[in-house]
């Protein structure tokens, strides 16, 4: 049997602080509103049976997922493999944004280890799903999955907006991009 599972990759709502000020910020007011809007869009999935909900361990993802989980009466599975891309050791917090901006213009191969391992871990986590799922993750991690679908090594393929929903099918043949998430002129804050 060639079962295909649908995965909805949701970028977290807008964070209350930038990556250069807080390693694990919560959502700001707009981010909370975005989480409710995403839950409204995803709630329709419940008609065909509840998908599993998986979230990054970081607060902005957990709190974006919480709105949908509360509506569905489910607890999310926390998955470290889909967390935010780590910044290099020795890079001060105030320098993280500049590092990410520079990295975002390149490829995973140019970044090398441990970043290709991070990318491969994100992709392996999604490929291993054997059920429909809603996955709350981060800009770069979702781009890693898009890249695996398209055979594209760029770090950023789509400029995913907060609470955008990217749809991927997972099957024995691999990953297939069904719908790219809404793009915005996203600035790394």
NUKERO-894098 format. One record per atom (N, C-alpha, C): residue number from 1; atom name; x, y, z. Coordinates in Angstrom, 2 decimals. Example, Ala and Ser with C-alpha at 12.3 -4.5 7.8 and 13.67 -1.06 7.14 Angstrom:
# NUKERO-894098
{rec 1 N {13.19 -5.69 7.80}};
{rec 1 CA {12.30 -4.50 7.80}};
{rec 1 C {13.20 -3.30 7.80}};
{rec 2 N {12.85 -2.25 7.08}};
{rec 2 CA {13.67 -1.06 7.14}};
{rec 2 C {12.90 0.03 7.87}};
# end
This chain:
# NUKERO-894098
{rec 1 N {0.84 -1.18 0.00}};
{rec 1 CA {0.00 0.00 0.00}};
{rec 1 C {0.89 1.25 0.00}};
{rec 2 N {0.55 2.20 -0.83}};
{rec 2 CA {1.34 3.42 -0.96}};
{rec 2 C {0.62 4.56 -0.24}};
{rec 3 N {0.71 4.58 1.09}};
{rec 3 CA {0.02 5.60 1.88}};
{rec 3 C {0.74 6.94 1.76}};
{rec 4 N {-0.04 7.99 1.59}};
{rec 4 CA {0.49 9.34 1.56}};
{rec 4 C {-0.11 10.09 2.74}};
{rec 5 N {0.73 10.82 3.44}};
{rec 5 CA {0.28 11.59 4.59}};
{rec 5 C {0.48 13.06 4.30}};
{rec 6 N {-0.50 13.85 4.66}};
{rec 6 CA {-0.45 15.29 4.44}};
{rec 6 C {0.11 15.96 5.69}};
{rec 7 N {1.08 16.86 5.47}};
{rec 7 CA {1.71 17.59 6.57}};
{rec 7 C {1.53 19.09 6.30}};
{rec 8 N {1.01 19.78 7.30}};
{rec 8 CA {0.80 21.23 7.25}};
{rec 8 C {1.89 21.86 8.11}};
{rec 9 N {2.82 22.54 7.48}};
{rec 9 CA {3.94 23.18 8.17}};
{rec 9 C {3.57 24.64 8.43}};
{rec 10 N {3.43 25.00 9.69}};
{rec 10 CA {2.99 26.34 10.07}};
{rec 10 C {4.16 27.09 10.69}};
{rec 11 N {4.48 28.23 10.10}};
{rec 11 CA {5.48 29.08 10.74}};
{rec 11 C {4.82 29.76 11.93}};
{rec 12 N {5.53 29.88 13.02}};
{rec 12 CA {4.99 30.50 14.24}};
{rec 12 C {4.53 31.93 13.99}};
{rec 13 N {3.69 32.44 14.90}};
{rec 13 CA {3.26 33.83 14.85}};
{rec 13 C {4.41 34.77 15.17}};
{rec 14 N {4.17 36.06 14.94}};
{rec 14 CA {5.22 37.06 15.14}};
{rec 14 C {5.68 37.07 16.61}};
{rec 15 N {6.98 37.06 16.78}};
{rec 15 CA {7.59 37.05 18.11}};
{rec 15 C {7.64 38.45 18.70}};
{rec 16 N {7.65 38.52 20.03}};
{rec 16 CA {7.69 39.81 20.71}};
{rec 16 C {9.08 40.43 20.74}};
{rec 17 N {10.09 39.65 20.38}};
{rec 17 CA {11.47 40.16 20.37}};
{rec 17 C {12.22 39.53 19.22}};
{rec 18 N {13.21 40.24 18.73}};
{rec 18 CA {14.04 39.72 17.64}};
{rec 18 C {15.05 38.70 18.13}};
{rec 19 N {15.63 38.01 17.17}};
{rec 19 CA {16.58 36.93 17.45}};
{rec 19 C {17.86 37.45 18.08}};
{rec 20 N {18.09 38.75 17.96}};
{rec 20 CA {19.28 39.34 18.56}};
{rec 20 C {19.05 39.83 19.98}};
{rec 21 N {17.81 39.72 20.47}};
{rec 21 CA {17.50 40.19 21.83}};
{rec 21 C {17.02 39.08 22.76}};
{rec 22 N {16.47 38.01 22.20}};
{rec 22 CA {15.90 36.95 23.03}};
{rec 22 C {15.98 35.64 22.26}};
{rec 23 N {16.62 34.64 22.84}};
{rec 23 CA {16.77 33.34 22.17}};
{rec 23 C {15.45 32.57 22.11}};
{rec 24 N {14.51 32.89 22.99}};
{rec 24 CA {13.24 32.15 23.04}};
{rec 24 C {12.09 33.09 23.39}};
{rec 25 N {11.78 34.04 22.50}};
{rec 25 CA {10.70 34.99 22.80}};
{rec 25 C {9.32 34.35 22.67}};
{rec 26 N {8.37 34.98 23.32}};
{rec 26 CA {6.97 34.58 23.19}};
{rec 26 C {6.38 35.33 21.98}};
{rec 27 N {5.08 35.20 21.77}};
{rec 27 CA {4.39 35.93 20.72}};
{rec 27 C {4.02 37.32 21.20}};
{rec 28 N {4.01 38.29 20.27}};
{rec 28 CA {3.48 39.60 20.61}};
{rec 28 C {1.97 39.57 20.32}};
{rec 29 N {1.28 40.69 20.48}};
{rec 29 CA {-0.18 40.72 20.28}};
{rec 29 C {-0.56 40.32 18.85}};
{rec 30 N {0.18 40.81 17.86}};
{rec 30 CA {-0.10 40.43 16.48}};
{rec 30 C {0.13 38.93 16.30}};
{rec 31 N {1.20 38.40 16.88}};
{rec 31 CA {1.47 36.96 16.79}};
{rec 31 C {0.35 36.13 17.37}};
{rec 32 N {-0.24 36.58 18.47}};
{rec 32 CA {-1.39 35.86 19.07}};
{rec 32 C {-2.58 35.88 18.12}};
{rec 33 N {-2.84 37.03 17.49}};
{rec 33 CA {-3.93 37.12 16.52}};
{rec 33 C {-3.65 36.23 15.31}};
{rec 34 N {-2.40 36.18 14.86}};
{rec 34 CA {-2.03 35.31 13.74}};
{rec 34 C {-2.25 33.84 14.09}};
{rec 35 N {-1.93 33.46 15.33}};
{rec 35 CA {-2.13 32.08 15.78}};
{rec 35 C {-3.62 31.71 15.73}};
{rec 36 N {-4.48 32.63 16.13}};
{rec 36 CA {-5.93 32.38 16.07}};
{rec 36 C {-6.40 32.24 14.63}};
{rec 37 N {-5.89 33.07 13.75}};
{rec 37 CA {-6.25 33.00 12.33}};
{rec 37 C {-5.79 31.68 11.71}};
{rec 38 N {-4.57 31.26 12.04}};
{rec 38 CA {-4.08 29.97 11.52}};
{rec 38 C {-4.93 28.83 12.04}};
{rec 39 N {-5.31 28.88 13.32}};
{rec 39 CA {-6.17 27.84 13.89}};
{rec 39 C {-7.52 27.81 13.17}};
{rec 40 N {-8.06 28.97 12.82}};
{rec 40 CA {-9.32 29.03 12.07}};
{rec 40 C {-9.18 28.28 10.75}};
{rec 41 N {-8.07 28.53 10.05}};
{rec 41 CA {-7.84 27.88 8.75}};
{rec 41 C {-7.63 26.37 8.91}};
{rec 42 N {-6.93 25.99 9.96}};
{rec 42 CA {-6.61 24.57 10.17}};
{rec 42 C {-7.76 23.78 10.79}};
{rec 43 N {-8.67 24.46 11.44}};
{rec 43 CA {-9.76 23.77 12.12}};
{rec 43 C {-10.59 22.93 11.17}};
{rec 44 N {-10.64 23.32 9.91}};
{rec 44 CA {-11.39 22.56 8.91}};
{rec 44 C {-10.84 21.14 8.75}};
{rec 45 N {-9.58 20.93 9.10}};
{rec 45 CA {-8.98 19.61 8.98}};
{rec 45 C {-9.64 18.59 9.90}};
{rec 46 N {-10.23 19.05 10.98}};
{rec 46 CA {-10.83 18.16 11.96}};
{rec 46 C {-11.98 17.35 11.37}};
{rec 47 N {-12.58 17.85 10.30}};
{rec 47 CA {-13.70 17.15 9.68}};
{rec 47 C {-13.29 15.78 9.15}};
{rec 48 N {-12.04 15.62 8.77}};
{rec 48 CA {-11.57 14.35 8.23}};
{rec 48 C {-10.74 13.56 9.24}};
{rec 49 N {-10.88 13.88 10.51}};
{rec 49 CA {-10.09 13.21 11.55}};
{rec 49 C {-8.95 14.09 11.97}};
{rec 50 N {-8.64 14.09 13.25}};
{rec 50 CA {-7.63 15.00 13.77}};
{rec 50 C {-6.23 14.56 13.41}};
{rec 51 N {-5.49 15.41 12.72}};
{rec 51 CA {-4.07 15.12 12.51}};
{rec 51 C {-3.32 15.25 13.84}};
{rec 52 N {-2.16 14.67 13.90}};
{rec 52 CA {-1.29 14.82 15.05}};
{rec 52 C {-0.73 16.24 15.02}};
{rec 53 N {-0.53 16.86 16.17}};
{rec 53 CA {0.06 18.20 16.25}};
{rec 53 C {1.46 18.06 16.84}};
{rec 54 N {2.43 18.61 16.13}};
{rec 54 CA {3.83 18.56 16.53}};
{rec 54 C {4.34 19.99 16.58}};
{rec 55 N {5.16 20.31 17.58}};
{rec 55 CA {5.68 21.67 17.69}};
{rec 55 C {7.15 21.67 18.08}};
{rec 56 N {7.83 22.70 17.63}};
{rec 56 CA {9.17 23.01 18.10}};
{rec 56 C {9.07 23.28 19.60}};
{rec 57 N {10.14 23.07 20.35}};
{rec 57 CA {10.10 23.35 21.79}};
{rec 57 C {10.11 24.84 22.14}};
{rec 58 N {10.37 25.70 21.18}};
{rec 58 CA {10.48 27.12 21.48}};
{rec 58 C {9.11 27.75 21.69}};
{rec 59 N {9.05 28.72 22.60}};
{rec 59 CA {7.77 29.29 23.04}};
{rec 59 C {6.92 29.83 21.92}};
{rec 60 N {7.51 30.52 20.95}};
{rec 60 CA {6.69 31.10 19.90}};
{rec 60 C {5.95 30.03 19.10}};
{rec 61 N {6.54 28.86 18.93}};
{rec 61 CA {5.85 27.75 18.25}};
{rec 61 C {4.84 27.08 19.17}};
{rec 62 N {5.25 26.80 20.41}};
{rec 62 CA {4.33 26.15 21.35}};
{rec 62 C {3.07 26.99 21.56}};
{rec 63 N {3.22 28.30 21.64}};
{rec 63 CA {2.07 29.16 21.88}};
{rec 63 C {1.24 29.34 20.62}};
{rec 64 N {1.84 29.29 19.45}};
{rec 64 CA {1.07 29.30 18.20}};
{rec 64 C {0.26 28.01 18.11}};
{rec 65 N {0.86 26.89 18.44}};
{rec 65 CA {0.17 25.59 18.39}};
{rec 65 C {-0.93 25.48 19.44}};
{rec 66 N {-0.76 26.15 20.57}};
{rec 66 CA {-1.69 26.00 21.70}};
{rec 66 C {-3.13 26.36 21.34}};
{rec 67 N {-3.32 27.34 20.48}};
{rec 67 CA {-4.67 27.75 20.10}};
{rec 67 C {-5.40 26.58 19.42}};
{rec 68 N {-4.75 25.96 18.45}};
{rec 68 CA {-5.36 24.83 17.74}};
{rec 68 C {-5.52 23.63 18.67}};
{rec 69 N {-4.52 23.35 19.48}};
{rec 69 CA {-4.58 22.21 20.40}};
{rec 69 C {-5.74 22.36 21.37}};
{rec 70 N {-5.96 23.57 21.86}};
{rec 70 CA {-7.08 23.79 22.78}};
{rec 70 C {-8.41 23.53 22.08}};
{rec 71 N {-8.55 23.98 20.85}};
{rec 71 CA {-9.80 23.76 20.10}};
{rec 71 C {-10.04 22.28 19.85}};
{rec 72 N {-8.97 21.55 19.54}};
{rec 72 CA {-9.11 20.13 19.23}};
{rec 72 C {-9.07 19.25 20.47}};
{rec 73 N {-8.68 19.81 21.60}};
{rec 73 CA {-8.59 19.02 22.82}};
{rec 73 C {-7.48 17.98 22.78}};
{rec 74 N {-6.33 18.38 22.17}};
{rec 74 CA {-5.19 17.48 22.07}};
{rec 74 C {-3.94 18.14 22.65}};
{rec 75 N {-2.99 17.33 23.00}};
{rec 75 CA {-1.69 17.83 23.45}};
{rec 75 C {-0.71 17.69 22.30}};
{rec 76 N {0.12 18.71 22.05}};
{rec 76 CA {1.09 18.58 20.97}};
{rec 76 C {2.27 17.71 21.38}};
{rec 77 N {2.90 17.11 20.39}};
{rec 77 CA {4.17 16.41 20.62}};
{rec 77 C {5.28 17.44 20.39}};
{rec 78 N {6.15 17.60 21.33}};
{rec 78 CA {7.27 18.53 21.20}};
{rec 78 C {8.43 17.80 20.54}};
{rec 79 N {8.97 18.40 19.49}};
{rec 79 CA {10.01 17.75 18.70}};
{rec 79 C {11.20 18.69 18.53}};
{rec 80 N {12.32 18.33 19.14}};
{rec 80 CA {13.53 19.16 19.06}};
{rec 80 C {14.09 19.28 17.65}};
{rec 81 N {13.88 18.29 16.81}};
{rec 81 CA {14.46 18.29 15.47}};
{rec 81 C {13.94 19.42 14.59}};
{rec 82 N {12.79 20.00 14.93}};
{rec 82 CA {12.22 21.07 14.10}};
{rec 82 C {12.36 22.44 14.74}};
{rec 83 N {13.30 22.56 15.67}};
{rec 83 CA {13.55 23.84 16.35}};
{rec 83 C {14.25 24.82 15.39}};
{rec 84 N {14.55 25.98 15.90}};
{rec 84 CA {15.22 27.04 15.13}};
{rec 84 C {16.65 26.63 14.77}};
{rec 85 N {17.13 27.11 13.64}};
{rec 85 CA {18.51 26.87 13.25}};
{rec 85 C {19.42 27.47 14.35}};
{rec 86 N {20.41 26.72 14.79}};
{rec 86 CA {21.30 27.25 15.83}};
{rec 86 C {22.28 28.25 15.24}};
{rec 87 N {22.61 29.25 16.03}};
{rec 87 CA {23.65 30.17 15.59}};
{rec 87 C {25.01 29.57 15.96}};
{rec 88 N {26.06 29.99 15.29}};
{rec 88 CA {27.38 29.41 15.56}};
{rec 88 C {27.85 29.70 16.98}};
{rec 89 N {28.61 28.78 17.51}};
{rec 89 CA {29.23 28.98 18.82}};
{rec 89 C {30.10 30.21 18.76}};
{rec 90 N {30.07 31.00 19.79}};
{rec 90 CA {30.91 32.19 19.86}};
{rec 90 C {30.31 33.43 19.24}};
{rec 91 N {29.14 33.31 18.56}};
{rec 91 CA {28.48 34.49 18.01}};
{rec 91 C {27.62 35.09 19.11}};
{rec 92 N {27.90 36.33 19.45}};
{rec 92 CA {27.13 37.02 20.50}};
{rec 92 C {25.69 37.22 20.03}};
{rec 93 N {24.78 37.27 21.00}};
{rec 93 CA {23.37 37.41 20.66}};
{rec 93 C {23.11 38.60 19.74}};
{rec 94 N {23.75 39.73 19.98}};
{rec 94 CA {23.52 40.92 19.15}};
{rec 94 C {24.04 40.73 17.72}};
{rec 95 N {24.88 39.74 17.47}};
{rec 95 CA {25.42 39.48 16.13}};
{rec 95 C {24.65 38.39 15.38}};
{rec 96 N {23.69 37.75 16.06}};
{rec 96 CA {22.98 36.62 15.45}};
{rec 96 C {22.20 37.00 14.20}};
{rec 97 N {21.55 38.16 14.21}};
{rec 97 CA {20.74 38.55 13.06}};
{rec 97 C {21.61 38.75 11.83}};
{rec 98 N {22.75 39.42 11.99}};
{rec 98 CA {23.64 39.62 10.85}};
{rec 98 C {24.16 38.29 10.33}};
{rec 99 N {24.49 37.36 11.23}};
{rec 99 CA {24.92 36.04 10.80}};
{rec 99 C {23.82 35.36 9.99}};
{rec 100 N {22.57 35.42 10.48}};
{rec 100 CA {21.47 34.76 9.78}};
{rec 100 C {21.18 35.42 8.44}};
{rec 101 N {21.25 36.75 8.39}};
{rec 101 CA {21.03 37.44 7.10}};
{rec 101 C {22.05 36.98 6.06}};
{rec 102 N {23.30 36.89 6.46}};
{rec 102 CA {24.35 36.44 5.54}};
{rec 102 C {24.13 34.98 5.14}};
{rec 103 N {23.82 34.14 6.11}};
{rec 103 CA {23.58 32.72 5.83}};
{rec 103 C {22.39 32.53 4.90}};
{rec 104 N {21.36 33.33 5.07}};
{rec 104 CA {20.13 33.20 4.28}};
{rec 104 C {20.35 33.48 2.79}};
{rec 105 N {21.43 34.16 2.46}};
{rec 105 CA {21.73 34.44 1.05}};
{rec 105 C {22.46 33.27 0.38}};
{rec 106 N {22.83 32.27 1.16}};
{rec 106 CA {23.63 31.17 0.62}};
{rec 106 C {22.92 29.83 0.64}};
{rec 107 N {23.75 28.79 0.66}};
{rec 107 CA {23.24 27.43 0.61}};
{rec 107 C {23.64 26.66 1.87}};
{rec 108 N {22.95 25.54 2.06}};
{rec 108 CA {23.30 24.66 3.17}};
{rec 108 C {24.72 24.13 2.99}};
{rec 109 N {25.08 23.78 1.77}};
{rec 109 CA {26.42 23.24 1.50}};
{rec 109 C {27.50 24.24 1.86}};
{rec 110 N {27.25 25.53 1.58}};
{rec 110 CA {28.21 26.56 1.94}};
{rec 110 C {28.36 26.69 3.45}};
{rec 111 N {27.27 26.51 4.19}};
{rec 111 CA {27.34 26.58 5.65}};
{rec 111 C {28.08 25.37 6.22}};
{rec 112 N {27.93 24.22 5.58}};
{rec 112 CA {28.62 23.01 6.02}};
{rec 112 C {28.08 22.47 7.34}};
{rec 113 N {28.91 21.66 7.97}};
{rec 113 CA {28.54 21.09 9.28}};
{rec 113 C {28.55 22.18 10.34}};
{rec 114 N {27.72 22.19 11.31}};
{rec 114 CA {26.66 21.25 11.65}};
{rec 114 C {25.32 21.59 10.99}};
{rec 115 N {25.32 22.54 10.06}};
{rec 115 CA {24.06 23.02 9.48}};
{rec 115 C {23.43 22.04 8.50}};
{rec 116 N {24.25 21.32 7.74}};
{rec 116 CA {23.66 20.29 6.88}};
{rec 116 C {23.06 19.17 7.74}};
{rec 117 N {23.66 18.92 8.89}};
{rec 117 CA {23.10 17.92 9.81}};
{rec 117 C {21.78 18.42 10.39}};
{rec 118 N {21.71 19.71 10.74}};
{rec 118 CA {20.45 20.29 11.21}};
{rec 118 C {19.37 20.14 10.14}};
{rec 119 N {19.69 20.56 8.90}};
{rec 119 CA {18.73 20.45 7.79}};
{rec 119 C {18.28 19.01 7.61}};
{rec 120 N {19.22 18.08 7.58}};
{rec 120 CA {18.89 16.67 7.38}};
{rec 120 C {18.01 16.13 8.50}};
{rec 121 N {18.22 16.63 9.73}};
{rec 121 CA {17.40 16.21 10.86}};
{rec 121 C {15.96 16.70 10.74}};
{rec 122 N {15.79 17.95 10.28}};
{rec 122 CA {14.44 18.49 10.07}};
{rec 122 C {13.73 17.64 9.02}};
{rec 123 N {14.39 17.42 7.90}};
{rec 123 CA {13.79 16.67 6.80}};
{rec 123 C {13.48 15.23 7.22}};
{rec 124 N {14.39 14.59 7.94}};
{rec 124 CA {14.17 13.22 8.40}};
{rec 124 C {12.96 13.14 9.33}};
{rec 125 N {12.79 14.14 10.18}};
{rec 125 CA {11.65 14.17 11.09}};
{rec 125 C {10.34 14.20 10.30}};
{rec 126 N {10.27 15.01 9.27}};
{rec 126 CA {9.05 15.11 8.46}};
{rec 126 C {8.86 13.84 7.62}};
{rec 127 N {9.93 13.34 7.04}};
{rec 127 CA {9.83 12.10 6.24}};
{rec 127 C {9.38 10.91 7.06}};
{rec 128 N {9.69 10.90 8.35}};
{rec 128 CA {9.35 9.77 9.21}};
{rec 128 C {7.88 9.75 9.64}};
{rec 129 N {7.15 10.83 9.36}};
{rec 129 CA {5.75 10.87 9.78}};
{rec 129 C {4.94 9.80 9.04}};
{rec 130 N {4.15 9.06 9.80}};
{rec 130 CA {3.33 8.00 9.20}};
{rec 130 C {1.85 8.30 9.43}};
{rec 131 N {1.53 9.60 9.52}};
{rec 131 CA {0.16 10.04 9.74}};
{rec 131 C {0.06 11.51 9.32}};
{rec 132 N {-1.15 11.98 9.08}};
{rec 132 CA {-1.32 13.40 8.80}};
{rec 132 C {-0.89 14.19 10.03}};
{rec 133 N {-0.33 15.38 9.81}};
{rec 133 CA {0.17 16.16 10.94}};
{rec 133 C {0.13 17.65 10.64}};
{rec 134 N {-0.01 18.42 11.72}};
{rec 134 CA {0.19 19.86 11.67}};
{rec 134 C {1.46 20.11 12.48}};
{rec 135 N {2.45 20.73 11.84}};
{rec 135 CA {3.76 20.93 12.44}};
{rec 135 C {4.03 22.43 12.57}};
{rec 136 N {4.26 22.89 13.79}};
{rec 136 CA {4.55 24.29 14.06}};
{rec 136 C {6.06 24.44 14.20}};
{rec 137 N {6.66 25.21 13.28}};
{rec 137 CA {8.11 25.29 13.25}};
{rec 137 C {8.55 26.71 12.87}};
{rec 138 N {9.72 26.81 12.28}};
{rec 138 CA {10.40 28.08 12.06}};
{rec 138 C {10.71 28.28 10.57}};
{rec 139 N {10.95 29.53 10.22}};
{rec 139 CA {11.23 29.98 8.86}};
{rec 139 C {12.26 29.11 8.16}};
{rec 140 N {13.43 28.95 8.75}};
{rec 140 CA {14.52 28.22 8.11}};
{rec 140 C {14.22 26.72 8.07}};
{rec 141 N {13.66 26.18 9.14}};
{rec 141 CA {13.35 24.74 9.17}};
{rec 141 C {12.33 24.37 8.10}};
{rec 142 N {11.30 25.20 7.93}};
{rec 142 CA {10.30 24.93 6.89}};
{rec 142 C {10.94 25.06 5.52}};
{rec 143 N {11.83 26.02 5.34}};
{rec 143 CA {12.55 26.14 4.07}};
{rec 143 C {13.41 24.91 3.80}};
{rec 144 N {13.94 24.28 4.84}};
{rec 144 CA {14.72 23.04 4.65}};
{rec 144 C {13.84 21.95 4.05}};
{rec 145 N {12.59 21.87 4.49}};
{rec 145 CA {11.66 20.87 3.96}};
{rec 145 C {11.29 21.22 2.51}};
{rec 146 N {11.04 22.49 2.24}};
{rec 146 CA {10.74 22.92 0.87}};
{rec 146 C {11.91 22.57 -0.04}};
{rec 147 N {13.13 22.84 0.42}};
{rec 147 CA {14.32 22.51 -0.37}};
{rec 147 C {14.42 21.02 -0.66}};
{rec 148 N {14.08 20.19 0.32}};
{rec 148 CA {14.10 18.73 0.09}};
{rec 148 C {13.07 18.33 -0.94}};
{rec 149 N {11.92 18.97 -0.93}};
{rec 149 CA {10.88 18.68 -1.94}};
{rec 149 C {11.34 19.04 -3.34}};
{rec 150 N {12.04 20.16 -3.45}};
{rec 150 CA {12.41 20.71 -4.76}};
{rec 150 C {13.82 20.34 -5.21}};
{rec 151 N {14.60 19.71 -4.33}};
{rec 151 CA {15.99 19.43 -4.66}};
{rec 151 C {16.80 20.71 -4.74}};
{rec 152 N {16.51 21.67 -3.85}};
{rec 152 CA {17.12 22.99 -3.87}};
{rec 152 C {17.94 23.17 -2.60}};
{rec 153 N {19.21 23.50 -2.71}};
{rec 153 CA {20.13 23.59 -1.58}};
{rec 153 C {20.13 24.98 -0.90}};
{rec 154 N {19.38 25.94 -1.44}};
{rec 154 CA {19.36 27.27 -0.84}};
{rec 154 C {18.75 27.22 0.57}};
{rec 155 N {19.28 28.04 1.45}};
{rec 155 CA {18.77 28.13 2.81}};
{rec 155 C {17.36 28.72 2.82}};
{rec 156 N {17.13 29.73 2.01}};
{rec 156 CA {15.82 30.38 1.92}};
{rec 156 C {15.32 30.28 0.48}};
{rec 157 N {14.21 29.60 0.32}};
{rec 157 CA {13.57 29.44 -0.98}};
{rec 157 C {12.31 30.29 -1.03}};
{rec 158 N {11.56 30.29 0.08}};
{rec 158 CA {10.35 31.09 0.19}};
{rec 158 C {10.47 31.99 1.42}};
{rec 159 N {10.06 33.23 1.28}};
{rec 159 CA {10.08 34.20 2.39}};
{rec 159 C {8.75 34.08 3.14}};
{rec 160 N {8.64 33.03 3.92}};
{rec 160 CA {7.40 32.66 4.59}};
{rec 160 C {6.97 33.69 5.62}};
{rec 161 N {5.71 34.09 5.53}};
{rec 161 CA {5.15 35.03 6.48}};
{rec 161 C {4.85 34.30 7.79}};
{rec 162 N {4.69 35.06 8.86}};
{rec 162 CA {4.29 34.46 10.13}};
{rec 162 C {2.93 33.79 9.96}};
{rec 163 N {2.81 32.60 10.50}};
{rec 163 CA {1.61 31.77 10.45}};
{rec 163 C {1.21 31.36 9.04}};
{rec 164 N {2.15 31.42 8.09}};
{rec 164 CA {1.88 30.86 6.77}};
{rec 164 C {1.80 29.34 6.91}};
{rec 165 N {1.10 28.71 5.99}};
{rec 165 CA {0.92 27.26 6.03}};
{rec 165 C {1.43 26.67 4.72}};
{rec 166 N {2.47 25.87 4.83}};
{rec 166 CA {3.05 25.16 3.70}};
{rec 166 C {2.56 23.72 3.76}};
{rec 167 N {2.09 23.19 2.63}};
{rec 167 CA {1.52 21.84 2.61}};
{rec 167 C {2.44 20.91 1.83}};
{rec 168 N {2.77 19.78 2.47}};
{rec 168 CA {3.68 18.79 1.90}};
{rec 168 C {3.02 17.41 2.04}};
{rec 169 N {3.16 16.59 1.02}};
{rec 169 CA {2.75 15.19 1.12}};
{rec 169 C {3.99 14.35 1.37}};
{rec 170 N {3.85 13.36 2.27}};
{rec 170 CA {4.92 12.43 2.61}};
{rec 170 C {4.47 11.05 2.17}};
{rec 171 N {5.25 10.42 1.32}};
{rec 171 CA {4.92 9.07 0.85}};
{rec 171 C {6.17 8.26 0.65}};
{rec 172 N {5.99 7.06 0.16}};
{rec 172 CA {7.15 6.19 -0.06}};
{rec 172 C {8.10 6.77 -1.10}};
{rec 173 N {7.59 7.61 -1.98}};
{rec 173 CA {8.44 8.24 -3.00}};
{rec 173 C {9.18 9.45 -2.46}};
{rec 174 N {8.89 9.87 -1.24}};
{rec 174 CA {9.57 11.02 -0.65}};
{rec 174 C {8.62 12.14 -0.33}};
{rec 175 N {9.12 13.37 -0.42}};
{rec 175 CA {8.34 14.55 -0.09}};
{rec 175 C {7.90 15.27 -1.36}};
{rec 176 N {6.66 15.77 -1.34}};
{rec 176 CA {6.15 16.53 -2.47}};
{rec 176 C {5.52 17.82 -1.96}};
{rec 177 N {5.97 18.94 -2.49}};
{rec 177 CA {5.40 20.24 -2.13}};
{rec 177 C {4.05 20.39 -2.83}};
{rec 178 N {3.00 20.54 -2.03}};
{rec 178 CA {1.65 20.71 -2.57}};
{rec 178 C {1.29 22.18 -2.66}};
{rec 179 N {1.64 22.93 -1.62}};
{rec 179 CA {1.32 24.35 -1.60}};
{rec 179 C {2.36 25.09 -0.75}};
{rec 180 N {2.96 26.10 -1.33}};
{rec 180 CA {3.91 26.92 -0.59}};
{rec 180 C {3.18 27.90 0.31}};
{rec 181 N {3.71 28.13 1.48}};
{rec 181 CA {3.09 29.06 2.41}};
{rec 181 C {3.12 30.48 1.89}};
{rec 182 N {2.20 31.29 2.41}};
{rec 182 CA {2.11 32.70 2.03}};
{rec 182 C {3.45 33.39 2.28}};
{rec 183 N {3.89 34.16 1.30}};
{rec 183 CA {5.14 34.88 1.44}};
{rec 183 C {4.87 36.34 1.79}};
{rec 184 N {5.84 36.92 2.44}};
{rec 184 CA {5.79 38.34 2.78}};
{rec 184 C {7.17 38.91 2.61}};
{rec 185 N {7.27 40.21 2.72}};
{rec 185 CA {8.58 40.84 2.73}};
{rec 185 C {9.11 40.69 4.15}};
{rec 186 N {9.39 39.46 4.50}};
{rec 186 CA {9.77 39.13 5.88}};
{rec 186 C {11.16 39.66 6.19}};
{rec 187 N {11.23 40.38 7.26}};
{rec 187 CA {12.52 40.87 7.73}};
{rec 187 C {12.92 40.01 8.92}};
{rec 188 N {14.18 39.67 9.00}};
{rec 188 CA {14.69 38.96 10.17}};
{rec 188 C {14.83 40.01 11.24}};
{rec 189 N {14.04 39.86 12.33}};
{rec 189 CA {14.06 40.86 13.40}};
{rec 189 C {15.09 40.51 14.44}};
# end
